[in-house]
Amino acid sequence: MADGEFRRRREQAARAFVARRGGLGMSQGDVARRAGLVPRTVQYFEAGRWPNPATLARLERAVGWPSGEIQRLADPPRPDIDPQLWDRVSELSVTEKRRMILWLEAELADRGPRGDSSARRREG
């Protein structure tokens, strides 16, 4: 992901947090107190400064979000694929993932733009 896109997605996550906080009728100070943080940390986060994972977890708890929600909002969207497949892919090494990508690209090129095997059948 390019730096601009990376920054944009984090800003989007921070805006979602501000909306959640506002929907709960909480001020930055309220969130800071509930999270055990100083108000400036909440201000910095909402202004686009990304805190460490422990601070993100405190912010999530303060507004009643599940653990990892802020990072999920900041991450690129994931295609709708079986969660077990995602788990399996996450276990692969970088080298194995690169090999998998090359294999998938070759499969797609071999099968044509629709992803069906009709292109292969016509050729052979």
DANOR-V663848 format. One record per pair of residues at least 24 apart in sequence whose ideal C-beta (glycine too) atoms are under 7 Angstrom apart, sorted by the first residue. I is the first residue (numbers start at 1). GAP is how many residues later the second one is. D is the distance in whole Angstrom. If there is no record, write none. Layout:
I/GAP/D
I/GAP/D
This chain:
1/75/6
9/65/5
9/67/7
10/38/7
10/40/6
10/64/5
11/37/5
12/61/7
13/57/5
13/60/4
13/61/4
14/31/6
14/32/5
14/34/6
16/57/5
17/29/7
17/42/7
17/46/7
17/53/6
18/28/5
20/43/5
20/45/7
21/42/6
24/39/6
31/28/7
31/31/5
31/32/7
34/28/4
35/24/6
35/26/7
35/27/4
